[in-house]
Amino acid sequence: MKKLFLTVFLFLLLFIAYVLFKTFTFSSSQLQVAAIEQSEIPEGAVDRFVEALKIRTVSFENKADFDSTQFQLFNQFLKERYPLTDSLLEHKIFNQFSHLYKWQGKDDALDPVILMSHIDVVPIASPRKWTVHPFTEGVKGDTIYGRGTIDDKFGVVGILESAEQLLGEGYQPNRTIYFAFGHDEEVLGHLGAETIVNYLKSEGVQAAFVLDEGQAIVERMIPGLNQQVALIGVAEKGYASVELRVDMAGGHSSMPVKETAIDVLADAVRKVKQNPMPAELTYALDGLMDKLGPEMDFKTKLFFANRKLFKPFILKAYENGSPAANASVRTTASPTIFEAGIKQNVIPTSARAVVNFRILPGETLDDIKEYISKVIDDDRISIRSIGVSSPASPISPITSSGYKILDQTIKEVFPNLLTAPNLVIGATDARYYTALSENVYRFVPYYINPENLACFHGIDERVSVNEFENGIRFYRQLILNGTQLK
């Protein structure tokens, strides 16, 4: 008995020693760079941003609601407010309203850089809930309000302001730089981003790296960490919608049957919700833990340093965390449509539900359909995919020169920030550009925190004047750094 006790004690001692050794040697890998002096902001930049926000370039699901006059106004805005960019750069327009600028570099042997954003915005679902007008308010105090401040005229105008400024200084990059602005990102991007990518492919373009929207600087949103963190998206989830349908005998509501089409379908949807697909540690999350773990409190650092041992506990913490945390470790299912019945006193003969899935890298639509079939386990339910689906994007490396340039630029413009890779849980135009580069990243330099998170696609969308001005500084420095990329 003593021998067994001693063996167990020694095993525990070695286990604790191993865990502590891994924890204390889990050292910071954050890039250390000096902050740069803040560059001057072009005169009138904020006014031009406000002007861009006032143009109602809304993408609607119903194509009949599309207002081409607003997009024509935005075309005119680009031409008039950025005359050097319009005249000195090669400028192509696709499907009337999507724009591609080519800033010719000195050395054709160098692969180009592509900076992206999109012109269109989502509709205003609840205008009465806004405390300001979503298109006409502009600057109020030290804050800029309006649909598109975050998503994503911030990027369009920030890029163009930096380019116009550098062109005015006579600057020419060593490598070619493209600015790509789609006009239908909010409705899948077929006319904009996809068309631009097809053109660039036909021209034989392969990019050193691509930057789009998708992640930001987050504040007070990562448990165990008090510092601000710039998250760089290295991949994005795929998406698909699956229809569940059941057809059964109906009848009169005065003679209810034991089980109706509604009962069967509601039970199927409940099973899908209550039995989610398995959680996984992705490459992006591994990278985030590598970069942020050493900066966290001791308990979190210990778990992240020994993640192979504590993987179940880490996954459980993410599953039980915020909706965004849960979405970062699994393919998610959201019922979005439920239809049944035509009259109050008629038991329906059919019922239909649509479940939207956001797909983790490494999983496929076939995996989802197999999972649904197994979970529901009811031959009365038909299962089929509907609408447009898109697989999860390839994962871009954090060891590339493009990622390192992004990391460097962020820290030069925003001192004392931490940086880390992450998975984008929504969809962006960047997924099309993976055909042009292995190095596709997603980051916009504004701040997201618990106070303004809900304004993304929501109410009182806004950024501070200081955020916008630092955005211009970021894109300027990125152009300067990117052109020197090896």
CORZI-V393868 format. One record per pair of residues at least 24 apart in sequence whose C-alpha atoms are under 10 Angstrom apart, sorted by the first residue. I is the first residue (numbers start at 1). GAP is how many residues later the second one is. Records with the same first field share a line. If there is no record, write none. Layout:
I=GAP + GAP
This chain:
18=288
19=283 + 284 + 286 + 287 + 290
20=282 + 285 + 286
21=281 + 284 + 285
22=279 + 280 + 281 + 282 + 283 + 284
23=270 + 271 + 275 + 276 + 277 + 278 + 279 + 280 + 281 + 282 + 283
24=270 + 274 + 277 + 278 + 281
25=269 + 280
26=264 + 265 + 267 + 268 + 269 + 275 + 276 + 278 + 279 + 280
27=263 + 264 + 265 + 266 + 267 + 268 + 274 + 278
28=262 + 263 + 264 + 265 + 266 + 267
29=261 + 262 + 263 + 264 + 265 + 266 + 390
30=260 + 261 + 262 + 264 + 265 + 377 + 387 + 388 + 389 + 390
31=260 + 373 + 376 + 377 + 380 + 387 + 388
32=375 + 376 + 379 + 380 + 383 + 384 + 386
33=374 + 375 + 376 + 377 + 378 + 379 + 382 + 383
34=374 + 377 + 378 + 379 + 381 + 382
35=373 + 374 + 375 + 376 + 377 + 378 + 379 + 380 + 381
36=373 + 375 + 376 + 377 + 378 + 379 + 441
37=375 + 376
38=374 + 375 + 376 + 432 + 435 + 436
39=374 + 430 + 431 + 433 + 434 + 435 + 437 + 438
40=125 + 429 + 432 + 433
41=120 + 121 + 124 + 427 + 428 + 429 + 431 + 432
42=119 + 120 + 122 + 123 + 427 + 430
43=118 + 122
44=117
45=36 + 112 + 113 + 115 + 116 + 117 + 423 + 424 + 427
46=92 + 93 + 98 + 111 + 112 + 115 + 419 + 420 + 422 + 423
47=91 + 92
48=29 + 30 + 33 + 34 + 109 + 113
49=89 + 90 + 95 + 99 + 100 + 104 + 105 + 107 + 108 + 109 + 112 + 419
50=85 + 86 + 87 + 88 + 89 + 94 + 95 + 96 + 98 + 99 + 103 + 107
51=26 + 30 + 84 + 85 + 87
52=25 + 26 + 29 + 67 + 83 + 94 + 96 + 97 + 101 + 102 + 104 + 105
53=66 + 68 + 81 + 82 + 83 + 84 + 85 + 91 + 92 + 93 + 94 + 95 + 96 + 99 + 100 + 101 + 104
54=79 + 80 + 81 + 82 + 83 + 84 + 92 + 93 + 94
55=64 + 65 + 80 + 81 + 92 + 93
56=63 + 64 + 65 + 66 + 67 + 78 + 79 + 80 + 91 + 92
57=62 + 63 + 64 + 65 + 66 + 90 + 91 + 126 + 127
58=61 + 62 + 63 + 64 + 65 + 66 + 89 + 90 + 125 + 126 + 128
59=60 + 61 + 62 + 63 + 64 + 124 + 125 + 126 + 127 + 128
60=60 + 61 + 62 + 63 + 124 + 126 + 127
61=61 + 62 + 125 + 126 + 127
62=125
63=124
68=28 + 29
71=25 + 26 + 27 + 48 + 49 + 112
72=24 + 25
73=24
74=45 + 46
75=24
78=78 + 79 + 82
81=79 + 80 + 83
82=75 + 78 + 79 + 81 + 82 + 83
83=81
84=76 + 79 + 80 + 81 + 82 + 83 + 84
85=75 + 76 + 78 + 79 + 80 + 81 + 82 + 83
86=74 + 78
88=76 + 79
89=78 + 88 + 89 + 90
90=88
91=87 + 88
92=88 + 104
93=88 + 89 + 99 + 103
94=87 + 88 + 89 + 97 + 98 + 99 + 101 + 102 + 105
95=87 + 88 + 96 + 97 + 100 + 101
96=87 + 95 + 96
97=84 + 85 + 86 + 87 + 94 + 95
98=82 + 83 + 84 + 85 + 86 + 91 + 93 + 94 + 95 + 97 + 98
99=80 + 81 + 82 + 83 + 84 + 93 + 94 + 97
100=78 + 79 + 80 + 81 + 82 + 92 + 93 + 96 + 100
101=76 + 77 + 78 + 79 + 80
102=74 + 75 + 76 + 77 + 78
103=60 + 64 + 69 + 70 + 72 + 73 + 74 + 75 + 76
104=68 + 69 + 70 + 71 + 72 + 73 + 74
105=67 + 68 + 69 + 70 + 71 + 72 + 378
106=66 + 67 + 68 + 69 + 70 + 377
107=66 + 67 + 68 + 69
108=66 + 67 + 68
109=65 + 66 + 67
110=64 + 65 + 66 + 96 + 97 + 98 + 373 + 374 + 375 + 376
111=64 + 65 + 66 + 94 + 95 + 96 + 97 + 98 + 326 + 372 + 374 + 375
112=62 + 63 + 64 + 65 + 66 + 93 + 94 + 95 + 96 + 97 + 98 + 370 + 371 + 373
113=62 + 63 + 64 + 65 + 66 + 93 + 94 + 95 + 96 + 97 + 98 + 289 + 324 + 366 + 369 + 370 + 372
114=62 + 63 + 64 + 65 + 66 + 92 + 93 + 94 + 95 + 96 + 97 + 98 + 319 + 322 + 323 + 326 + 368
115=40 + 41 + 44 + 62 + 63 + 64 + 65 + 66 + 94 + 95 + 96 + 97 + 98 + 326 + 360 + 363 + 364
116=36 + 39 + 40 + 43 + 62 + 63 + 64 + 65 + 66 + 77 + 94 + 95 + 96 + 97 + 313 + 314 + 317 + 326
117=34 + 35 + 36 + 37 + 38 + 39 + 40 + 41 + 42 + 62 + 63 + 64 + 65 + 66 + 68 + 76 + 94 + 95 + 96 + 311 + 312 + 313 + 327
118=30 + 33 + 34 + 35 + 36 + 37 + 38 + 62 + 63 + 64 + 65 + 66 + 67 + 68 + 71 + 74 + 75 + 94 + 95 + 310 + 311
119=29 + 32 + 33 + 34 + 35 + 36 + 37 + 38 + 62 + 63 + 64 + 65 + 66 + 67 + 73
120=27 + 28 + 31 + 32 + 33 + 61 + 62 + 63 + 64 + 65 + 66 + 67
121=26 + 27 + 28 + 29 + 30 + 31 + 32 + 62 + 63 + 64 + 65 + 66 + 336
122=25 + 26 + 29 + 62 + 63 + 64 + 65 + 334 + 335 + 336
123=24 + 63 + 334 + 335
124=333 + 334 + 335
125=332 + 333 + 334
126=332 + 333
127=331 + 332 + 333
128=331
129=329 + 330 + 331
130=325 + 328 + 329 + 330 + 331
131=328 + 329
132=327 + 328 + 329
133=327
134=325 + 326 + 327 + 328
138=324
139=323 + 324 + 325 + 326
140=324 + 325
141=323 + 324
142=321 + 322 + 323 + 324
143=319 + 320 + 321 + 322 + 323 + 324 + 325
144=316 + 317 + 318 + 319 + 320 + 321 + 322 + 323 + 324
145=315 + 316 + 317 + 318 + 319 + 320
146=313 + 314 + 315 + 316 + 317
147=308 + 309 + 310 + 311 + 312 + 313 + 314 + 315
148=308 + 309 + 313 + 314 + 315
149=297 + 307 + 311 + 312 + 313 + 314 + 315 + 319
150=63 + 294 + 295 + 296 + 297 + 298 + 305 + 306 + 307 + 311 + 312 + 313 + 318
151=35 + 62 + 63 + 293 + 305 + 306 + 310 + 311
152=29 + 33 + 60 + 61 + 62 + 292
153=28
154=59 + 290 + 291 + 292 + 309 + 313 + 314 + 317 + 318
155=26 + 57 + 58 + 288 + 289 + 290 + 291 + 313 + 316 + 317 + 320
156=24 + 25 + 26
157=311 + 314 + 315
158=286 + 287 + 310 + 311 + 312 + 313 + 314 + 315 + 316 + 317 + 318
159=312 + 313 + 314 + 315 + 316 + 317 + 319 + 320
160=312 + 315 + 316
161=308 + 310 + 311 + 312 + 314 + 315
162=309 + 310 + 311 + 312 + 313 + 314 + 315 + 316 + 317
163=309 + 312 + 313 + 316
164=312
165=307 + 311
166=310 + 313 + 314
171=309
172=308 + 311
173=306 + 307 + 308 + 309 + 310 + 311
174=306 + 308 + 309 + 310 + 311
175=33 + 304 + 307 + 308 + 309 + 310
176=31 + 306 + 307
177=30 + 302 + 305 + 306
178=29 + 32
179=31 + 32
180=32
181=31 + 248
182=247
184=245
185=242 + 243 + 244 + 245
186=241 + 242 + 243
188=200 + 202 + 239 + 240 + 241
189=239 + 240 + 241 + 243
190=239 + 242
192=237
193=235 + 236 + 237 + 238 + 239 + 240
194=235 + 236 + 237 + 238 + 239
195=237
196=236 + 237
197=235 + 236 + 237 + 238 + 239
198=234 + 235 + 237 + 238
200=233 + 235 + 236
201=232 + 234 + 235
204=232
205=230 + 231 + 232
206=227 + 228 + 229 + 230 + 231 + 232
207=195 + 226 + 227 + 228 + 229 + 230 + 231 + 232 + 233
208=192 + 193 + 194 + 228 + 229 + 230 + 231 + 232 + 274 + 277 + 278
209=187 + 191 + 192 + 193 + 194 + 196 + 197 + 224 + 225 + 227 + 228 + 229 + 230 + 231 + 232 + 273 + 276
210=192 + 193 + 220 + 223 + 224 + 226 + 227 + 228 + 229 + 230 + 231 + 232
211=191 + 192 + 195 + 219 + 222 + 228 + 229 + 230 + 231 + 232 + 233
212=216 + 217 + 218 + 219 + 221 + 228 + 229 + 230 + 231 + 232
213=211 + 214 + 215 + 216 + 217 + 228 + 229 + 230 + 231 + 232
214=208 + 209 + 210 + 211 + 212 + 213 + 214 + 215 + 216 + 227 + 228 + 229 + 230
215=206 + 207 + 208 + 209 + 210 + 211 + 226 + 227 + 228 + 229 + 230 + 231 + 232 + 233
216=226 + 227 + 228 + 229 + 230 + 231 + 232 + 233
217=193 + 197 + 200 + 201 + 202 + 226 + 227 + 228 + 229 + 230 + 231 + 232
218=199 + 200 + 227 + 228 + 229 + 230 + 231 + 232 + 235
219=228 + 229 + 230 + 231 + 232
220=228 + 229 + 230
221=101 + 104 + 227 + 228 + 229
222=70 + 74 + 103
223=73 + 74 + 77 + 98
224=68 + 69 + 71 + 72 + 73 + 74 + 75 + 76 + 77
225=67 + 68 + 70 + 71 + 72 + 75
226=69 + 70 + 71
227=68 + 69 + 189 + 190 + 191
228=186 + 188 + 189 + 190 + 191 + 219 + 220 + 221
229=63 + 187 + 188 + 189 + 190 + 191 + 218
230=177 + 180 + 181 + 184 + 187 + 188 + 189 + 190 + 191 + 192 + 213 + 214 + 215 + 216 + 217 + 218
231=57 + 176 + 187 + 188 + 189 + 190 + 191 + 192 + 193 + 211 + 212 + 213 + 214
232=52 + 56 + 166 + 171 + 174 + 175 + 187 + 188 + 189 + 190 + 191 + 192 + 209 + 210 + 211 + 212
233=51 + 162 + 163 + 165 + 187 + 188 + 189 + 190 + 191 + 192 + 207 + 208 + 209 + 210 + 211
234=49 + 50 + 53 + 159 + 160 + 161 + 162 + 163 + 164 + 169 + 186 + 187 + 188 + 189 + 190 + 205 + 206 + 207 + 208 + 209
235=48 + 49 + 125 + 126 + 157 + 158 + 159 + 160 + 161 + 162 + 186 + 187 + 188 + 189 + 190 + 192 + 195 + 196 + 199 + 204 + 205 + 206 + 207
236=48 + 92 + 122 + 123 + 124 + 125 + 155 + 156 + 157 + 158 + 159 + 186 + 187 + 188 + 189 + 190 + 191 + 192 + 194 + 195 + 205 + 206
237=90 + 91 + 93 + 94 + 95 + 120 + 121 + 122 + 123 + 124 + 125 + 126 + 153 + 154 + 155 + 156 + 157 + 186 + 187 + 188 + 189 + 190 + 191 + 194
238=93 + 119 + 120 + 121 + 122 + 123 + 124 + 125 + 126 + 127 + 151 + 152 + 153 + 154 + 155 + 186 + 187 + 188 + 189 + 193
239=92 + 93 + 94 + 117 + 118 + 119 + 120 + 121 + 125 + 126 + 149 + 150 + 151 + 152 + 153 + 186 + 187 + 188
240=93 + 115 + 116 + 117 + 118 + 119 + 124 + 125 + 128 + 145 + 146 + 147 + 148 + 149 + 150 + 151
241=92 + 93 + 94 + 95 + 113 + 114 + 115 + 116 + 117 + 124 + 143 + 144 + 145 + 146 + 147 + 148 + 149
242=91 + 93 + 111 + 112 + 113 + 114 + 115 + 123 + 126 + 127 + 130 + 141 + 142 + 143 + 144 + 145 + 147
243=92 + 94 + 95 + 109 + 110 + 111 + 112 + 113 + 138 + 139 + 140 + 141 + 142 + 143 + 144
244=24 + 25 + 94 + 107 + 108 + 109 + 110 + 111 + 128 + 136 + 137 + 138 + 139 + 140 + 141
245=93 + 94 + 95 + 105 + 106 + 107 + 108 + 109 + 135 + 136 + 137 + 138 + 139
246=94 + 103 + 104 + 105 + 106 + 107 + 132 + 133 + 134 + 135 + 136 + 137
247=101 + 102 + 103 + 104 + 105 + 133 + 134 + 135
248=99 + 100 + 101 + 102 + 103 + 132
249=98 + 99 + 100 + 101
250=91 + 96 + 97 + 98 + 99 + 100
251=94 + 95 + 96 + 97 + 98
252=92 + 93 + 94 + 95 + 96
253=90 + 91 + 92 + 93 + 94 + 95
254=91 + 92 + 93
255=91 + 92
256=90 + 91
257=90
260=87 + 88 + 89 + 90 + 91
261=79 + 80 + 86 + 87 + 88 + 89 + 90 + 91 + 119 + 120
262=76 + 77 + 78 + 79 + 85 + 86 + 87 + 88 + 89 + 90 + 91
263=88
264=86 + 87 + 112 + 114 + 116 + 117
265=73 + 74 + 75 + 85 + 86 + 87 + 88 + 111 + 113 + 115 + 116
266=72 + 85 + 86 + 87
267=109
268=85 + 104 + 105 + 107 + 108 + 109 + 110 + 113
269=64 + 65 + 66 + 69 + 84 + 85 + 86 + 103 + 106 + 107
270=65 + 106
271=101 + 104 + 105 + 106
272=60 + 61 + 62 + 63 + 83 + 99 + 100 + 101 + 102 + 103 + 104
273=59 + 60 + 61 + 62 + 82 + 102
274=59 + 101
275=58 + 96 + 97 + 100 + 101
276=54 + 55 + 56 + 57 + 95 + 96 + 99
277=52 + 53 + 54 + 55 + 56 + 83 + 90 + 91 + 94 + 95 + 98
278=37 + 51 + 52 + 53 + 54
279=33 + 36 + 37 + 39 + 40 + 47 + 48 + 49 + 50 + 51 + 52 + 53 + 81
280=31 + 32 + 34 + 35 + 48 + 49 + 50 + 51 + 80 + 81
281=26 + 30 + 31 + 33 + 34 + 47 + 48 + 49
282=46 + 47 + 48 + 78 + 79 + 80 + 113 + 140 + 141
283=78 + 112 + 113 + 114 + 115 + 138 + 139 + 140
284=44 + 45 + 77 + 111 + 112 + 113 + 114 + 136 + 137 + 138 + 139 + 140
285=43 + 44 + 135 + 136 + 137 + 138
286=135 + 136
287=110 + 111 + 133 + 134 + 135 + 136
288=131 + 132 + 133 + 134 + 135
289=131 + 132 + 133
290=130 + 131
291=127 + 128 + 129 + 130
292=126 + 127 + 128 + 129
295=123
324=100 + 101
325=100
327=31 + 32 + 33 + 96 + 97 + 98 + 99
328=30 + 31 + 32 + 94 + 95 + 96 + 97
329=31 + 32 + 94 + 96
330=28 + 29 + 30 + 31 + 33
331=26 + 27 + 28 + 29 + 30 + 32 + 33 + 37 + 94
332=24 + 25 + 26 + 27 + 28 + 36 + 93
333=24 + 25 + 26 + 35
334=24
351=30
352=29 + 30
354=29 + 30 + 31 + 32
355=30 + 31
356=29 + 30 + 33
357=32
358=31 + 32 + 33 + 34 + 67 + 68 + 69
359=31 + 32 + 33 + 34 + 66 + 67
360=31 + 32 + 33 + 63 + 65
361=30 + 31 + 32 + 33 + 34 + 62
362=29 + 30 + 31 + 32 + 33
363=28 + 29
364=26 + 27 + 28
365=24 + 25 + 26 + 27
390=37 + 41
391=40
392=33 + 35 + 39
393=31 + 34 + 37 + 38 + 39 + 40 + 41 + 47
394=37 + 40 + 41 + 44 + 45 + 46
395=28 + 39 + 43 + 44 + 45 + 46
396=25 + 38 + 41 + 42 + 43 + 44 + 45
397=24 + 41 + 42 + 43 + 44
398=41 + 43
399=40
400=38 + 39
401=38 + 81 + 84 + 85
402=36 + 37 + 38 + 39 + 79 + 80 + 83 + 84
403=36 + 37 + 38
404=81
405=72 + 73 + 74 + 76 + 77 + 78 + 79 + 80 + 81
406=35 + 37 + 68 + 71 + 72 + 75 + 76
407=71
408=69 + 70 + 73
409=64 + 65 + 66 + 67 + 68 + 69 + 70 + 71 + 72 + 73
410=33 + 35 + 64 + 65 + 67 + 68
411=63
412=61 + 62 + 65 + 66
413=32 + 57 + 58 + 60 + 61 + 62 + 63 + 64 + 65
414=31 + 56 + 59 + 60
444=27 + 30 + 31
445=25 + 26 + 27 + 28 + 29 + 30
446=24 + 25
